[in-house]
Amino acid sequence: MEKKDFEAWLDNISVTFLSLTDLQKNETLDHLISLSGAVQLRHLSNNLEILLKRDFLKLLPLELSFYLLKWLDPQTLLTCCLVSKQWNKVISACTEVWQTACKNLGWQIDDSVQDPLHWKKVYLKAILRMKQLKDHEAFETSSLIGHSARVYALYYKDGLLCTGSDDLSAKLWDVSTGQCIYGIQTHTCAAVKFDEQKLVTGSFDNTVACWEWSSGAKTQHFRGHTGAVFSVDYNDELDILVSGSADFTVKVWALSTGTCLNTLTGHTEWVTKVVLQKCKVKSLMHSPGDHILLSADKYEIKIWPIGREINCKCLKTLSVSEDRSISLQPRLHFDGKYIVCSSALGLYQWDFASYDILRVIKPPDFSNVSLLGFGEIFALLFDNRYLYIMDLRTEKLISRWPLPEYRKSKRGSSFLAGEMSWLNGLNGQNDTGLVFATSMPDHSIHLVLWKEHG
């Protein structure tokens, strides 16, 4: 057929086709398809794909693509990345989607990092770590061996663990290698705290001492308590050391001279914890930057102003029951904004600006669960059998890790948390090192460590 005749025929057919009903059009197409050969069917298939299977990620502006992608969950997006290279490129470049996904998992987000691929990689790393936590496979264990008697005092800082023992020694360990860096002769240690140069010990012999790591020499001795010293803290800037004792008092000392500056009274039970910390919030009683002392006994937490002035009065006394029917546990968290302590009733969080109780967290069977660490996203807890991680946004336990049976005694048991920054949100870098340490009946120290990423 000549081209001119063909075009006239096609126009006539087109006019007739448009006048048909939908059913008649379908029958016409079915008839034409049945008459077509392989070449025509291939042509039809290619053109239908273009008309019907529109690639919206390729056709839409990038901003609109990102808006649509935000409505999909991360797992679906990962599946979509497999559709094509173009889809993978567009989806991987949607920074906000992956940042939000990381935040939902409890991950810390540095908004200054704008590399799109970075956040997708962080999310994949986060998914792996959270799966390990859920499957109870995120940790591994190790032991430190070297003491010849019970280890009571433990303190951790920057990858180093200090242990004080009834064998009249204190040791400083590199947790990553398990090697003992320093070992010095001391007294029986009930509490220890250290920095690069010195070690401060509170003892069952009612005294506090300061030691030099490099030589093992005792540089200061603090005498005045009439009961065992269970907790110590110090601040080099203020030249102040504080100690809590079984004699129901807190003493404030000049760190450099050993002189007792003040004795704080008011507790009616053993003072088992003292914490020196800078205030980070403003209230009628303190301002940001003020140094605050917290002292805790079995039933109460007392708050004291500490600074250049020596004499101070208790600002506030916190408790969870007026009739002293509920005991507080000796571990205490204070970050300058919030005070957190656990009891048989649950986990109590106070706002430091107002001293009001913000919330009480009551996980299942909380009567035997103790606080180790508390952050913005996670809390670290434990009981006689397990180490627990709680998501504080939902107050659900998301992971647990089995613990060996540890020895209890009249003096109590020894255990502490390691690295704490991850409690404010994991970031793929801070989930390393020590998680938990406890002393064992054989005088060793049992360590729970983060397992390296797979």
C-alpha positions in Angstrom: 0.0 0.0 0.0 1.3 3.4 -0.9 2.2 5.7 2.0 -0.5 8.2 1.0 -3.2 5.5 0.8 -1.9 4.0 4.1 -2.2 7.3 6.0 -5.7 7.8 4.6 -6.7 4.3 5.7 -5.1 4.9 9.2 -7.0 8.1 9.6 -10.3 6.4 8.7 -9.5 3.5 11.1 -8.6 5.9 13.9 -11.9 7.8 13.6 -13.9 4.5 13.6 -11.8 3.2 16.6 -12.5 6.3 18.7 -16.3 5.8 18.1 -16.3 2.3 19.5 -17.2 1.4 23.1 -14.5 0.3 25.5 -15.6 -3.3 25.1 -15.4 -3.0 21.3 -12.0 -1.4 21.5 -10.7 -4.2 23.7 -12.1 -6.8 21.2 -10.5 -4.9 18.3 -7.1 -4.9 20.1 -7.4 -8.6 21.0 -8.1 -9.4 17.3 -5.1 -7.3 16.1 -2.8 -8.9 18.7 -3.9 -12.4 17.5 -2.9 -11.4 13.9 0.5 -10.0 15.0 3.8 -11.7 14.6 6.9 -11.7 16.8 8.1 -8.4 15.5 4.8 -6.7 16.2 4.5 -8.2 19.7 8.0 -7.2 20.6 7.3 -3.6 19.4 4.0 -3.6 21.4 5.8 -4.8 24.6 8.5 -2.2 24.4 6.0 0.6 23.9 3.7 -0.6 26.6 6.5 -0.6 29.2 7.3 3.0 28.4 3.6 4.0 28.6 2.6 2.0 31.7 5.8 1.5 33.8 6.9 5.0 34.5 10.0 5.3 36.7 8.9 8.1 39.0 12.3 8.4 40.7 13.9 9.1 37.3 11.2 11.5 36.1 10.4 13.5 39.3 12.6 16.4 40.6 14.9 15.2 43.4 13.1 17.2 46.0 9.8 15.5 45.3 11.4 12.1 45.2 12.9 12.7 48.7 9.4 13.8 49.9 7.8 10.6 48.7 10.7 8.4 50.1 10.1 9.8 53.6 6.8 8.0 53.7 8.5 4.6 53.3 10.1 2.6 56.2 13.8 2.0 56.1 13.5 -1.8 55.4 11.3 -1.1 52.4 13.8 1.5 51.2 16.6 -1.0 51.4 14.6 -3.4 49.2 13.9 -0.5 46.8 17.7 0.1 46.5 17.8 -3.3 44.6 15.5 -2.1 41.8 18.1 -0.4 39.8 21.3 1.6 40.1 19.3 4.8 39.6 17.0 4.0 42.5 19.9 3.0 44.7 21.6 6.3 43.9 18.5 8.4 44.6 17.5 6.6 47.8 21.0 6.5 49.2 21.2 10.3 48.7 18.1 11.0 50.8 20.1 12.1 53.9 17.0 13.0 56.0 15.5 9.6 55.6 18.5 7.8 56.9 19.1 10.3 59.7 15.6 9.8 60.9 15.9 6.1 60.7 19.1 6.2 62.8 17.4 8.5 65.4 14.5 6.0 65.7 17.0 3.3 66.6 18.4 5.5 69.4 21.5 6.6 67.4 23.3 9.9 67.9 23.1 12.2 64.9 25.8 14.7 63.9 23.8 17.1 61.6 27.1 18.6 60.4 27.8 15.5 58.4 25.9 15.9 55.2 27.5 13.1 53.1 24.3 11.1 52.0 26.1 7.8 51.7 27.5 8.2 55.2 24.0 8.0 56.8 22.9 5.0 54.9 26.1 3.2 56.0 25.5 4.3 59.6 21.9 3.0 59.5 23.1 -0.4 58.2 25.7 -0.5 61.0 23.0 0.5 63.5 20.7 -2.3 62.3 23.4 -4.8 62.8 24.2 -3.6 66.3 20.6 -3.4 67.3 20.0 -6.9 66.0 22.9 -8.2 68.0 21.4 -6.5 71.1 18.0 -8.0 70.5 19.6 -11.5 69.9 21.8 -11.1 73.0 24.9 -11.3 70.9 26.4 -7.8 71.3 28.8 -8.5 74.1 31.7 -10.8 75.0 33.5 -11.6 78.3 37.0 -11.5 79.7 38.7 -11.7 83.1 41.4 -9.8 84.9 43.6 -12.0 87.2 46.2 -10.7 89.7 44.7 -10.1 93.2 45.1 -12.6 95.9 42.1 -11.6 98.0 38.6 -10.2 97.6 38.3 -7.2 95.3 35.9 -4.6 96.7 36.7 -1.2 95.1 36.3 -0.6 91.4 36.5 2.6 89.3 36.7 3.0 85.5 37.9 5.9 83.4 39.1 6.2 79.8 39.8 2.5 79.1 41.5 2.0 82.5 40.0 0.0 85.4 41.3 0.5 89.0 40.7 -2.3 91.5 41.2 -2.1 95.2 41.5 -5.4 97.2 41.7 -6.9 100.7 45.2 -8.0 99.7 46.2 -4.4 100.6 46.9 -3.4 97.0 45.4 -1.4 94.2 46.0 -2.2 90.6 45.4 -0.2 87.4 44.4 -2.3 84.3 44.2 -1.6 80.6 40.9 -3.2 79.8 41.6 -3.6 76.1 44.7 -5.7 76.7 44.0 -7.1 80.2 47.5 -5.9 81.3 48.2 -4.5 84.7 49.9 -1.1 84.3 50.5 -0.2 87.9 50.3 -2.1 91.2 50.9 -0.4 94.5 50.6 -1.4 98.2 47.7 0.4 99.9 45.3 -0.3 102.8 42.0 -2.3 102.5 40.1 -0.3 99.8 36.4 0.3 100.1 36.4 3.0 97.3 38.9 4.2 94.7 39.1 7.1 92.2 42.1 8.0 90.1 43.6 10.2 87.4 46.9 10.1 85.4 49.1 11.0 88.4 47.3 9.9 91.6 45.0 7.4 93.2 42.6 8.3 96.0 41.4 5.5 98.2 38.7 5.3 100.9 39.3 2.4 103.4 37.6 0.1 105.8 40.3 1.4 108.3 38.3 4.7 108.5 40.8 6.8 106.6 41.3 8.3 103.1 44.7 8.3 101.4 46.2 9.7 98.2 48.9 7.8 96.4 51.3 8.5 93.5 51.0 5.9 90.7 54.6 6.2 89.5 56.3 5.6 92.8 53.5 4.0 94.9 54.2 6.6 97.6 51.4 7.8 99.9 51.3 11.6 99.4 48.5 12.4 101.7 46.5 10.8 104.6 43.1 12.0 105.7 42.2 11.0 109.2 39.0 11.9 111.0 36.2 9.5 110.2 35.1 7.0 112.9 33.7 4.5 110.4 34.6 2.9 107.1 34.8 5.2 104.1 32.6 3.9 101.4 32.8 6.6 98.8 35.2 9.3 97.7 35.2 12.1 95.1 37.5 15.0 94.4 38.0 18.1 92.3 41.5 19.4 91.6 40.3 22.8 90.5 38.6 23.4 93.9 41.4 21.5 95.7 38.6 19.6 97.5 38.1 15.9 98.4 34.8 14.6 99.8 34.2 11.3 101.6 31.2 9.4 102.8 31.4 7.2 105.8 29.7 4.6 108.0 29.9 7.2 110.8 26.9 8.9 109.1 28.9 11.9 108.0 30.4 13.5 104.9 33.8 15.2 105.3 35.2 17.9 103.0 39.0 18.0 102.9 41.7 20.2 101.3 43.1 17.8 98.7 46.6 19.2 98.8 47.1 19.4 102.6 44.8 16.8 104.0 43.1 19.3 106.3 39.4 18.6 107.2 37.5 21.8 106.1 34.1 20.7 107.2 32.0 17.8 108.5 28.5 17.6 107.0 26.0 16.0 109.3 22.3 15.1 109.0 22.5 11.5 107.7 21.1 8.8 110.0 22.5 5.9 108.1 25.8 4.9 106.4 26.7 7.4 103.7 27.4 5.0 100.8 27.8 7.5 97.9 29.2 11.0 97.4 29.2 12.7 94.0 30.8 16.1 93.1 29.4 17.6 89.9 28.9 20.9 88.2 25.3 22.1 88.0 23.9 22.5 84.5 20.5 24.1 85.2 19.3 27.2 87.0 17.0 27.3 90.1 16.4 29.4 93.1 19.2 27.5 94.9 21.9 27.2 92.3 23.1 28.4 88.9 24.8 26.7 86.0 28.5 26.2 86.8 28.0 25.9 90.6 29.7 22.9 92.2 27.2 20.5 93.8 27.8 17.7 96.3 25.3 14.8 96.5 25.5 12.4 99.4 23.3 9.3 99.7 22.4 6.9 102.5 20.0 4.0 102.6 16.9 6.2 102.6 17.9 9.8 101.5 19.9 11.9 99.1 21.1 15.2 100.4 22.2 18.1 98.1 24.9 20.5 99.3 26.5 23.6 97.7 30.3 23.2 97.4 32.7 25.9 96.3 35.4 28.1 97.6 33.3 28.6 100.7 33.8 26.0 103.4 30.6 26.2 105.4 27.5 25.0 103.6 24.0 24.0 104.5 21.9 21.2 103.0 19.9 22.6 100.1 17.4 19.7 99.8 16.8 16.2 101.0 15.2 13.7 98.5 13.5 10.4 99.4 10.9 8.1 97.9 8.9 7.3 101.0 8.3 9.5 104.1 8.1 6.5 106.5 11.4 5.0 105.3 9.7 1.8 104.2 11.6 1.9 100.9 15.4 1.7 100.6 17.4 3.5 98.0 20.2 1.6 96.3 23.8 2.9 96.7 24.4 3.5 93.0 23.5 7.1 92.1 23.4 8.9 88.8 23.9 12.7 88.6 24.8 14.6 85.4 24.1 18.2 86.5 20.5 18.1 85.1 18.9 15.0 86.6 19.3 12.8 89.7 18.5 9.1 89.2 18.4 6.4 91.8 16.7 3.0 92.0 14.7 1.4 94.8 12.4 -1.6 95.2 9.6 0.6 93.9 11.4 1.4 90.6 13.8 3.8 89.0 13.3 7.4 90.2 14.3 10.4 88.1 14.4 13.9 89.7 14.6 17.2 87.8 17.6 19.1 89.4 16.1 22.5 88.7 12.9 21.9 90.6 13.7 18.8 92.6 10.4 17.3 91.3 10.1 13.6 90.5 9.9 13.5 86.7 9.0 9.8 86.4 9.2 6.5 88.0 10.1 3.6 85.8 8.9 0.2 86.8 10.1 -2.7 84.6 8.8 -6.2 85.3 10.1 -7.7 88.5 12.0 -4.5 89.4 12.4 -5.5 93.0 15.7 -7.2 92.2 17.0 -4.8 89.5 19.7 -2.2 90.2 20.8 0.9 88.3 24.3 1.0 86.7 24.0 3.8 84.2 21.4 6.3 82.9 21.5 8.4 79.7 19.2 10.2 77.4 18.3 7.1 75.4 19.3 4.0 77.3 19.7 2.8 80.8 22.0 0.0 82.0 20.5 -2.2 84.7 21.3 -5.6 86.3 20.2 -8.2 88.7 21.6 -11.5 90.1 21.3 -13.1 86.6 21.4 -10.6 83.8 22.7 -7.3 82.6 19.9 -5.4 80.9 19.6 -2.5 78.5 16.4 -0.4 78.6 15.2 2.0 75.9 14.1 4.9 78.1 11.8 6.2 75.3 9.6 3.2 75.6 10.8 2.0 79.1 11.1 -1.5 77.5 14.0 -3.9 78.1 15.6 -4.4 74.7 18.5 -6.7 75.5 20.0 -8.8 78.3 23.3 -10.6 78.9 23.9 -13.5 81.3 26.1 -12.7 84.3 28.0 -15.2 86.5 27.1 -15.6 90.1 29.1 -13.1 92.1 29.9 -13.3 95.8 27.9 -11.3 98.2 29.3 -10.4 101.6 28.5 -8.3 104.7 30.4 -5.5 103.0 28.4 -5.7 99.8 29.2 -6.7 96.2 31.5 -5.0 93.7 30.2 -4.0 90.3 30.2 -0.9 88.0 29.5 0.3 84.5 32.2 1.0 82.0 31.9 3.4 79.1 28.8 5.5 79.5 28.6 7.8 76.5 26.5 5.3 74.4 23.7 5.6 76.9 23.0 9.0 75.3 22.7 7.3 71.9 24.9 4.9 70.0 26.8 6.3 67.1 28.8 3.4 65.7 32.0 4.6 67.5 31.1 4.6 71.2 29.9 1.0 71.3 33.4 -0.3 72.2 35.3 -1.2 75.3 34.0 -2.0 78.8 30.3 -2.3 79.5 30.3 -3.9 83.0 32.7 -5.2 85.6 32.2 -7.3 88.7 34.5 -9.0 91.2 34.4 -12.8 91.5 34.8 -15.3 94.4 38.2 -16.4 92.9 39.5 -12.7 93.3 39.4 -12.1 89.5 37.3 -9.4 87.8 34.7 -10.5 85.3 34.4 -8.0 82.4 31.6 -7.6 79.9 32.8 -5.9 76.7 31.3 -4.7 73.5 31.9 -7.2 70.7 33.4 -5.7 67.6 31.1 -5.0 64.6 30.8 -7.9 62.2 
